[in-house]
Amino acid sequence: MRRLREAWSLIEILIVLALLLVLAIWLLPKYTGRGTEPSGQPRKTPENAALAVQCRNNLQQIRLSLRMLRPTGEEPFPTSLQELRLPAEMFSCPVSKQPYWYDPQTGRVQCATPTHEGF
């Protein structure tokens, strides 16, 4: 009768560790943002994606506040975003730290980061 193995050999453990190391070396740059894409653009990371969503949310909240401030649509837009009495960190892009562009004549709010223009 054959006896069942109860332990891993040193070679098996080293092979598994080597495979895990190769996987980590391959995947880590994608999540830390190091390096660039083949197109030359900076690598997109989950953290940057989350900050872009936060930027979109800030813009939506500011636009909603502007609409609520003018219930009939006949009142003038505020002269600055600070009149909305929102937290100060909502008035700038979390990615680039640039303040949002605001036109008091039209009430239009935009992000200064080029990739966030469409929000």
Protein Blocks (a to p, Z undefined) as FASTA:
>chain_A
ZZddfbdcfklmmmmmmmmmmmmmmmmmmmnopacdfkopacddfklmmmmmmmmmmmmm
mmmmmmmmmmnopaccdfbfklnopafklmpcfklopacdddfknopacdfbfklmmZZ
